[in-house]
Amino acid sequence: MNHSGETSGQSVRDVRAVLLVDDEPQALKWFERCYGDEFPVIKAQGAAEALALLESRGDEIAVLLTDYRMPVQDGVSLLTIARQRFAHVSRVLMSAYADKHVAMAAVNQGQVSQILEKPLDEAQTRRTLREARDACLQRLREQALLQRRDDSLRETLGFLAHEVGTPLATVSGYLQAMRERHQSAACGSAQVACVAQRRPGELQSMLDAAQRRTDFAQSLVASFVRTARDAYRADHSASLQAADLVREVCEGYPFEGGESGWLAPDLSQDFRLPGQRDLVYLVLCTLVKNALLALRAAPPARPSVRLVLGRMGSVATIEVADNGPGIAPQVLARLTHEPFTTRADSGGSGMGLVFCRRVMVSMGGDIQVHSVPGEGTTVRLLFTLREEQQDT
């Protein structure tokens, strides 16, 4: 049982039972006959049995309804323990008129959210149980949302650390090369620095490449910062149009040599992204990187990376397709479901497509990977558009 909010293996919709606690067997049977048509009823004859049921079947229980007067342990004591250990469960106390002052104290101290006076009025009881059940479901949904946000940010941070480390390591390598080739005495002046080049223009090439990688690393960090901020408050400062996002990737990615000329964008079927723009930016950068690495490993006569936007009804797509060597079927089956890489010796973590798929699923979308060895690989991001987005 997971008491933190997200139920284990069950939908929030399944959390709807009422746990009734009363030491009188006839009262338990009567309640189930009266209210079992609307609420699944789980019965307990005392606090100890109720706590055991909360431990074993808490994933089903939305409301804890207990009588006040019971031997060994009264209802308020039970509700106090439940508040501490099973925070998602709504707590309701039944009491006779003579115990009304105790019930009010329980409300004021927070052990119980509502009270029902015995004998129970059916209409009021049903209304109270519905409200308590709905309050439990709302708490579970809010807790699950916060947990997903935390998990997403934690996973994104780990992925980002790897992705930023690669360009920064390259920049560090360029700086080390320039340091080794620096010849302080060769120029004869303290105002001039001399660096030996193995070929004309090599120094400028290293500086340009270092600048591109630094800018790219900064864009990834900025993307993460926006994602972290937007997880808790909306920010509409950046465009949500898919075409603008693809252009940003094409302009910001640190391509080697003439690799930028390999890209062939087709942005004619633009659409509005359904949120989490900056996570999609990380996903696209990952897919472009994978395509370029595949083309570098076995370059065809005319390397190509197509970036194509598509739409069909309520589904929109961003497709990244290369004409590289493709992926073997036994590898393809594992790529989006488990960390797996064929480039471990060159720093591959195997988390790239796994991360991409988790991002897409978190937005209600999905990812498809199609590859034919020798013909290339196509990765398609699927977005489910809301009704108001289908006309934009």
DRENRO-786015 format. One line per 5 residues: for each residue y, z, x of C-alpha. Coordinates in steps of 0.02 Angstrom, whole numbers. Example, Ala and Ser with C-alpha at 12.3 -4.5 7.8 and 13.67 -1.06 7.14 Angstrom:
BEGIN
-225/390/615 ~ -53/357/684
REM end
This chain:
BEGIN
0/0/0 ~ 172/-46/62 ~ 301/78/-3 ~ 451/-5/80 ~ 480/-135/-56
377/-293/-31 ~ 209/-270/-114 ~ 59/-317/-8 ~ -31/-471/-73 ~ 48/-464/-245
197/-538/-332 ~ 337/-424/-388 ~ 294/-482/-565 ~ 127/-389/-552 ~ 215/-221/-532
230/-172/-715 ~ 109/-30/-754 ~ 159/141/-821 ~ 74/289/-739 ~ 65/424/-874
36/603/-817 ~ -12/736/-945 ~ -139/877/-941 ~ -191/844/-1121 ~ -325/707/-1137
-280/672/-1318 ~ -98/640/-1271 ~ -155/514/-1140 ~ -264/421/-1265 ~ -128/421/-1398
2/351/-1278 ~ -113/210/-1222 ~ -150/163/-1403 ~ 36/160/-1447 ~ 108/73/-1294
-38/-15/-1210 ~ 3/-175/-1305 ~ 161/-197/-1198 ~ 131/-94/-1041 ~ -28/-78/-936
-60/110/-940 ~ -138/208/-796 ~ -181/388/-843 ~ -184/547/-739 ~ -222/727/-792
-110/815/-667 ~ 2/792/-517 ~ -136/783/-385 ~ -225/642/-477 ~ -59/552/-505
-16/557/-318 ~ -189/490/-275 ~ -164/346/-397 ~ 9/308/-325 ~ -70/298/-153
-212/183/-207 ~ -131/80/-346 ~ 54/93/-310 ~ 68/-97/-300 ~ 40/-102/-488
149/44/-543 ~ 329/17/-598 ~ 358/179/-696 ~ 298/357/-671 ~ 308/449/-838
258/632/-830 ~ 258/783/-942 ~ 356/932/-878 ~ 239/1076/-922 ~ 75/1058/-828
-36/1185/-740 ~ -37/1198/-549 ~ 114/1082/-523 ~ 250/1039/-649 ~ 322/867/-682
484/893/-588 ~ 389/938/-429 ~ 284/781/-448 ~ 439/673/-474 ~ 522/750/-320
374/700/-211 ~ 368/527/-291 ~ 553/501/-254 ~ 522/534/-70 ~ 360/436/-48
364/299/-180 ~ 548/253/-191 ~ 519/89/-284 ~ 442/177/-435 ~ 557/223/-580
540/406/-631 ~ 545/465/-812 ~ 516/644/-873 ~ 450/699/-1043 ~ 502/871/-1102
505/976/-1258 ~ 672/1038/-1325 ~ 644/1209/-1247 ~ 636/1130/-1074 ~ 793/1026/-1096
894/1124/-968 ~ 758/1093/-837 ~ 757/908/-877 ~ 946/896/-861 ~ 938/983/-692
808/856/-637 ~ 923/714/-687 ~ 1071/790/-597 ~ 970/818/-438 ~ 907/640/-438
721/675/-458 ~ 718/577/-620 ~ 815/429/-686 ~ 787/461/-872 ~ 715/590/-991
620/574/-1154 ~ 613/714/-1279 ~ 447/759/-1358 ~ 384/711/-1483 ~ 418/534/-1423
516/413/-1530 ~ 427/245/-1513 ~ 579/132/-1514 ~ 674/239/-1389 ~ 520/258/-1279
489/71/-1272 ~ 672/39/-1230 ~ 670/171/-1093 ~ 509/105/-1017 ~ 576/-73/-1016
736/-20/-930 ~ 639/83/-803 ~ 518/-60/-768 ~ 661/-184/-747 ~ 752/-65/-629
595/-51/-523 ~ 576/-240/-512 ~ 759/-260/-465 ~ 739/-133/-324 ~ 585/-224/-260
675/-392/-262 ~ 824/-321/-168 ~ 713/-235/-39 ~ 610/-393/-16 ~ 769/-495/10
833/-375/142 ~ 663/-376/228 ~ 659/-566/232 ~ 834/-570/303 ~ 789/-445/438
629/-539/480 ~ 721/-705/486 ~ 858/-639/600 ~ 732/-554/715 ~ 626/-711/728
779/-821/750 ~ 842/-710/891 ~ 677/-722/983 ~ 670/-910/962 ~ 852/-927/1012
825/-827/1170 ~ 695/-954/1224 ~ 797/-1106/1174 ~ 956/-1043/1260 ~ 858/-995/1415
806/-1175/1447 ~ 981/-1253/1466 ~ 1046/-1100/1558 ~ 902/-1110/1682 ~ 950/-1292/1714
1131/-1243/1742 ~ 1074/-1108/1862 ~ 971/-1238/1956 ~ 1122/-1353/1975 ~ 1227/-1209/2040
1094/-1161/2164 ~ 1081/-1341/2225 ~ 1270/-1350/2252 ~ 1268/-1183/2341 ~ 1133/-1244/2460
1228/-1404/2497 ~ 1395/-1321/2519 ~ 1459/-1347/2697 ~ 1606/-1231/2727 ~ 1641/-1291/2904
1625/-1478/2874 ~ 1794/-1506/2793 ~ 1898/-1414/2923 ~ 2009/-1335/2789 ~ 1995/-1175/2690
2077/-1266/2543 ~ 1940/-1398/2527 ~ 1758/-1369/2482 ~ 1628/-1493/2545 ~ 1459/-1520/2461
1333/-1641/2534 ~ 1270/-1772/2412 ~ 1103/-1861/2424 ~ 1176/-2008/2329 ~ 1352/-2059/2274
1408/-1971/2116 ~ 1270/-1841/2122 ~ 1390/-1692/2119 ~ 1486/-1760/1969 ~ 1322/-1794/1880
1266/-1614/1906 ~ 1432/-1546/1846 ~ 1427/-1656/1691 ~ 1248/-1607/1651 ~ 1287/-1422/1677
1435/-1436/1560 ~ 1330/-1519/1425 ~ 1196/-1386/1436 ~ 1323/-1245/1434 ~ 1406/-1318/1280
1237/-1338/1196 ~ 1188/-1157/1235 ~ 1354/-1099/1165 ~ 1325/-1200/1006 ~ 1154/-1118/982
1228/-944/1006 ~ 1370/-984/886 ~ 1241/-1047/761 ~ 1145/-884/772 ~ 1303/-780/752
1348/-878/594 ~ 1171/-857/528 ~ 1176/-669/558 ~ 1344/-656/473 ~ 1300/-769/327
1140/-672/292 ~ 1248/-535/218 ~ 1401/-628/156 ~ 1435/-808/107 ~ 1535/-917/227
1589/-1091/174 ~ 1689/-1133/330 ~ 1562/-1261/392 ~ 1511/-1419/300 ~ 1347/-1411/205
1327/-1600/202 ~ 1168/-1654/289 ~ 1254/-1804/370 ~ 1384/-1692/453 ~ 1247/-1580/520
1151/-1727/593 ~ 1310/-1792/675 ~ 1341/-1620/750 ~ 1167/-1620/827 ~ 1189/-1797/894
1356/-1752/973 ~ 1311/-1580/1039 ~ 1135/-1601/1109 ~ 1131/-1610/1302 ~ 1047/-1779/1322
984/-1835/1493 ~ 1052/-1999/1561 ~ 1057/-2129/1424 ~ 946/-2033/1301 ~ 1085/-2022/1173
1065/-2209/1152 ~ 886/-2181/1093 ~ 949/-2102/932 ~ 959/-2209/776 ~ 1037/-2110/631
1028/-2174/452 ~ 1141/-2060/350 ~ 1164/-2170/196 ~ 1073/-2053/76 ~ 1175/-1897/110
1150/-1735/15 ~ 1213/-1557/11 ~ 1104/-1432/104 ~ 1038/-1289/-4 ~ 1103/-1153/115
1061/-1081/286 ~ 1148/-1226/370 ~ 1145/-1149/543 ~ 958/-1117/539 ~ 935/-1300/494
1042/-1342/646 ~ 919/-1246/756 ~ 774/-1335/672 ~ 850/-1507/701 ~ 889/-1468/883
708/-1416/905 ~ 641/-1576/827 ~ 757/-1686/931 ~ 704/-1594/1087 ~ 519/-1617/1046
545/-1803/1015 ~ 639/-1826/1180 ~ 506/-1730/1278 ~ 371/-1840/1202 ~ 467/-1998/1249
500/-1937/1426 ~ 315/-1901/1450 ~ 262/-2078/1404 ~ 416/-2189/1379 ~ 387/-2348/1278
481/-2507/1316 ~ 618/-2462/1192 ~ 621/-2273/1158 ~ 684/-2228/986 ~ 719/-2069/887
763/-2107/706 ~ 859/-1975/606 ~ 848/-2027/424 ~ 914/-1941/268 ~ 820/-1973/106
826/-1920/-76 ~ 706/-1932/-222 ~ 754/-1835/-378 ~ 758/-1649/-340 ~ 688/-1671/-163
793/-1721/-12 ~ 729/-1752/164 ~ 784/-1759/344 ~ 663/-1861/447 ~ 648/-1858/636
534/-1998/697 ~ 497/-2053/875 ~ 394/-2197/943 ~ 315/-2093/1081 ~ 131/-2062/1122
94/-1966/961 ~ -7/-1807/938 ~ -196/-1788/941 ~ -268/-1738/770 ~ -344/-1575/834
-173/-1523/901 ~ -77/-1583/748 ~ -180/-1472/632 ~ -121/-1316/724 ~ 61/-1351/766
153/-1283/613 ~ 35/-1137/578 ~ 10/-1051/746 ~ 95/-1041/916 ~ 18/-1187/1010
85/-1292/1152 ~ 22/-1423/1272 ~ 174/-1390/1385 ~ 145/-1209/1437 ~ 163/-1256/1620
340/-1321/1588 ~ 400/-1174/1484 ~ 337/-1220/1310 ~ 309/-1070/1197 ~ 221/-1156/1052
339/-1071/929 ~ 449/-1223/895 ~ 365/-1300/742 ~ 305/-1130/680 ~ 486/-1072/678
541/-1234/593 ~ 412/-1215/456 ~ 459/-1033/423 ~ 642/-1080/409 ~ 603/-1218/284
486/-1110/180 ~ 617/-971/175 ~ 735/-1095/91 ~ 606/-1150/-36 ~ 567/-1309/61
430/-1365/178 ~ 393/-1469/332 ~ 272/-1615/352 ~ 211/-1685/518 ~ 129/-1855/527
71/-1932/690 ~ -37/-2076/749 ~ -89/-2069/932 ~ -6/-2212/1023 ~ 118/-2247/882
231/-2096/874 ~ 267/-1941/771 ~ 368/-1913/612 ~ 427/-1741/558 ~ 499/-1730/383
601/-1581/321 ~ 589/-1561/132 ~ 730/-1478/35 ~ 722/-1435/-150 ~ 893/-1469/-224
967/-1371/-367 ~ 1020/-1470/-520 ~ 1204/-1468/-472 ~ 1162/-1534/-298 ~ 1067/-1686/-360
1227/-1778/-404 ~ 1322/-1741/-242
REM end
